[in-house]
Amino acid sequence: MELYKPDTCLKIVMKLSEKYPDIFAELSEEIKSTSEESYTTDESSTDESSSDESSSDESSADESSADVSRYEYKVICSPIPNKKKSDKLRSQGKPCARTDFEEQKERNDFILNGNLFWCWDDAPENKANVGDIFIFWDYDGKDKGEKGQWRSGNFHFHKVISVRNPSERLPSWHVNVGQSHRNVLELSAPKFTLTYDQMINYGAKPDYHGTKYPKAGFKHGSPLINIIDEKFE
């Protein structure tokens, strides 16, 4: 059976929903109820079967490794301005993170359970790997510093689930001058969100100048890393 890329699957779903709205709605409800039922069953059985295993693992684990974090990943953060670039700048090939971010949200609005097809490009160095953490800084424009620094917004945390070649960039990204060499990162659904103030309190120092690999606040054993470990376990 031929496998389709996520974009193609999305188009098929949209076409089916337009052509057969009644049948599509009925199937969606059926799939949703079935998936929820199976999830509940699997979760309960997993908890029961893993209780003995976890106790044996805990007893045999080395005491020196009891507090070791699963910190084997990088963190990538991409700032999203609150305003879109003008049509003139867009026509000149200037990237517009807000436009691309809104496109990501629209791609997921049509999916039954939502948030299945998130993706973004890597930082210029292309260092991201599967398992790394990706953060969108969704700036709301409500607060700025004396020099124009962003001081508000929300930070949405995803996990990198696949790294694709630059040749697989979305068609709408092809006009973005200077970014065609970047890998495409396929992302999980957003797992949790922190506010700007929370990030600062946890020791982060967000930089609004392009996609980067932040270090401040993300050291081994830091509150942010502990939260990430807990949310993505």
C-alpha positions in Angstrom: 0.0 0.0 0.0 1.4 3.4 -0.9 2.2 5.7 2.0 1.5 9.5 1.7 3.3 12.4 3.2 1.5 14.3 6.0 0.6 17.2 3.7 -1.0 14.8 1.2 -3.0 13.1 3.9 -4.2 16.5 5.1 -5.4 17.4 1.7 -7.3 14.1 1.3 -9.0 14.5 4.6 -10.0 18.1 3.7 -11.4 17.0 0.3 -13.4 14.1 1.9 -14.9 16.5 4.6 -16.0 18.9 1.8 -17.5 16.2 -0.5 -19.1 14.0 2.1 -19.6 16.1 5.2 -22.3 13.9 6.8 -20.3 10.6 6.4 -17.1 12.3 7.5 -18.7 13.6 10.7 -20.1 10.2 11.5 -16.8 8.5 10.9 -15.0 11.1 12.9 -17.2 10.5 15.9 -16.8 6.7 15.6 -13.0 6.9 15.3 -12.8 9.3 18.3 -14.9 7.2 20.6 -13.0 4.0 19.6 -9.6 5.7 20.1 -10.6 7.0 23.5 -11.9 3.6 24.6 -8.7 1.8 23.5 -6.5 4.4 25.2 -8.3 4.0 28.5 -8.0 0.2 28.3 -4.3 0.2 27.3 -3.4 2.7 30.0 -5.0 0.8 32.8 -3.4 -2.5 31.7 0.0 -0.9 31.4 -0.2 0.5 34.9 -1.1 -2.9 36.3 1.5 -4.9 34.4 4.3 -2.4 35.0 3.9 -2.2 38.8 6.0 -5.2 39.5 8.6 -4.3 36.9 9.0 -0.8 38.3 9.5 -2.1 41.8 12.2 -4.5 40.7 13.9 -1.8 38.6 14.0 0.6 41.5 15.4 -2.0 43.9 18.2 -3.0 41.5 19.1 0.6 40.3 22.4 2.1 41.4 21.8 4.6 44.2 24.2 7.0 42.5 22.0 7.3 39.4 18.7 7.8 41.3 18.6 11.6 40.7 20.1 11.6 37.2 17.9 13.5 34.7 17.2 12.1 31.2 19.1 15.2 29.9 20.4 13.8 26.7 18.8 16.3 24.4 19.2 19.9 23.1 16.7 22.6 23.3 15.7 24.7 20.3 13.7 27.9 20.6 12.1 29.9 17.8 10.7 33.4 18.5 7.4 34.3 16.8 6.7 38.0 16.4 3.2 39.2 17.1 2.9 40.9 13.7 3.2 39.7 10.2 5.6 41.2 7.7 4.2 43.4 4.9 3.2 41.9 1.6 6.1 43.9 0.0 8.7 42.3 2.2 7.2 38.9 1.7 7.4 39.3 -2.0 11.1 40.0 -1.6 11.6 36.7 0.1 11.8 37.9 3.7 10.8 35.2 6.1 7.7 35.8 8.2 7.7 33.6 11.3 4.2 34.8 12.3 2.7 33.8 8.9 4.4 30.4 9.0 3.3 29.8 12.6 -0.3 30.7 11.8 0.0 28.2 8.9 1.0 25.5 11.3 -2.0 26.1 13.5 -4.3 26.1 10.4 -2.8 22.8 9.2 -3.9 21.2 12.5 -7.3 22.7 12.8 -8.7 20.2 10.3 -7.4 17.1 12.1 -9.8 15.1 14.3 -7.6 15.1 17.4 -5.5 18.1 16.3 -1.8 18.9 16.6 -0.5 16.0 14.4 1.4 17.9 11.7 3.6 20.4 13.4 6.9 21.2 11.8 9.5 23.9 11.7 13.0 24.5 10.4 16.1 24.0 12.4 18.5 26.7 13.5 21.2 27.6 10.9 23.6 25.1 12.4 21.3 22.1 11.8 22.2 20.4 15.0 18.8 19.2 16.1 18.2 15.4 16.5 15.2 13.2 17.2 14.3 13.6 20.9 15.4 17.2 21.2 13.0 19.7 22.7 11.5 22.5 20.4 10.0 25.6 21.8 7.8 28.2 20.0 8.0 31.6 21.8 4.6 33.0 20.8 5.1 36.7 21.5 1.9 38.7 22.1 3.3 42.2 21.8 2.1 43.2 25.3 5.4 44.2 26.9 8.8 45.4 25.7 12.0 46.5 27.3 13.7 49.9 26.9 15.6 48.6 23.8 12.6 46.8 22.3 13.3 43.4 24.0 10.3 41.1 24.1 9.1 40.6 27.7 5.8 38.7 27.3 4.1 35.9 25.5 3.9 32.1 25.9 6.4 29.3 25.3 4.9 26.1 23.8 7.0 23.0 24.2 7.2 20.2 21.6 9.5 17.2 21.0 11.4 16.6 17.7 10.1 13.3 16.4 11.8 13.4 13.0 14.5 15.3 11.1 14.0 15.8 7.4 16.2 17.1 4.6 15.9 20.7 3.4 14.4 19.3 0.2 11.3 18.4 2.1 10.5 22.0 3.3 6.9 23.1 2.9 6.1 24.8 -0.5 5.2 28.0 1.3 8.7 28.1 2.8 10.5 28.0 -0.5 10.4 31.8 -0.9 12.2 32.4 2.4 15.6 33.7 1.3 18.5 32.4 3.4 16.8 29.5 5.0 16.7 26.9 2.2 19.6 24.9 3.7 17.8 24.3 7.0 16.6 20.8 8.0 12.9 20.3 8.6 11.9 19.2 12.1 8.7 17.3 12.5 7.3 18.0 16.0 5.0 16.3 18.5 1.9 18.0 19.6 2.6 20.8 22.1 3.0 19.2 25.5 2.8 22.1 27.8 3.1 25.9 27.9 4.9 28.4 30.2 4.6 32.1 30.3 7.4 34.6 29.8 7.5 35.3 33.6 7.7 31.6 34.4 10.6 31.1 32.0 12.5 34.0 33.6 11.8 32.8 37.1 13.2 29.4 36.1 16.4 31.0 34.9 15.9 31.2 31.1 17.1 34.2 29.1 15.0 34.2 26.0 16.5 35.7 22.8 14.2 37.0 20.2 16.8 37.1 17.4 16.1 34.0 15.4 15.9 30.3 16.1 18.7 29.2 18.4 19.8 26.6 21.0 19.5 28.4 24.3 21.7 27.4 27.3 20.6 29.6 30.1 18.1 27.8 32.3 18.5 24.5 30.6 21.4 23.0 32.5 21.4 19.5 33.9 19.2 19.4 37.0 17.7 22.8 36.4 13.9 23.4 37.1 13.2 23.7 33.4 14.9 20.4 32.6 13.1 18.7 35.5 9.7 20.0 34.1 10.6 18.8 30.6 11.6 15.4 32.0 8.3 15.1 33.8 6.0 16.3 31.0 7.7 14.3 28.2 8.3 11.0 30.1 
